[in-house]
């Protein structure tokens, strides 16, 4: 897992762990001393104490699994089952504090409506177990606490998505601008080369022919001057042709810089980018297709895969560009090609390339091959 992510989650884990320790310590101590306001469902025993400690431990293990994203589903199952057992045993109301943590975590991973329903259902399901005059009021209060926690988490989640979307758009714009600038420079060089060839080249050739004609009709002294002019004309024509050749020499498009710009500073997932040394392409269509494929691949991973790592490999052979994008997402099994993937496939096939998606328990892999015949530099 990305080290930056762990650092970001440390305060949440620390606060949650401290809250868990306080609730567990007070509940177990009151149960042991028999100082609870209401009698627990089961009387204190060392066997029961071991079971209660195990339930508290299972709850915190589930909490850690959720927040470290090692196994979110197992984490919710562990926390949920242990929470139910603890609610049945301890009717002092403190256990509902753990329920607030559970519901706030759940709100980050399930639709808002389901989180709200569960946030209200848990305190009111606790009410029949207590059978106290203030139980209904406490159920309403804890429901309000749950709803407030859900609202805060929902707001934070939306703000995080908005920031990530804005940041991703900025990266895409910068990368696209970089690629367009490189393409525009190349097109400008080609235009200058054509203008030099069509204008100066033709005029100098015509001048050389006219000097040859003039040489045939002038005196001996005049022929020497015309010969010198012809030599100058030939030298100038040679220089123009050399300049045109240099301008027409295609320089590699900066697709690598554009891709590096695209994947930079993405905090939601850990991206490992591997590009072959001295990777080049001179074809603007291949460069754009490669860039757009990486762009769409990252967008799909961020939106749909729930992955925390991604590997992008880009290299070439003498006649092909090969791109591989692989993630470890767990939500890929129900993937349906949308407009983005469909457009990517059409763009690749238009260039006579190959487009293949492989989905298994380890995640999703996108493999693209594009023909790009050129001397491998």
Secondary structure, 3 states (H helix, E strand, C coil): CCHHHHHHHHHHHHHHHHHHHHHHHHHHHHHHHCCCCCCCCCCCCHHHHHHHHHHHHHHHHHHHHHHHCCCHHHHHHHHHHHHHHHHHHCCCCCHHHHHHHHHHHHHCCCCHHHHHHHHHHHHHHHHHHHCCCCHHHHHHHHHHHHHHHHHHHHHHHHHHHHHHHHHHHHHHHHHHHHHHHHHHHHHHHHHHHHHHHHHHHHHHHHHHHHHHHHHHHCCHHHHHHHHHHHHHHHHHHHHHHHHHHHHHCCCCCCHHHHHHHHHCCCCCCEEEEEECCCCCCCCHHHHHHHHHHHHHHHHHHHHHHCCCEEEEEEEECCCEEEEEEEECCCCCCCCCCCHHHHHHHHHHHHCCCEEEEEEECCEEEEEEEEECCCCCC
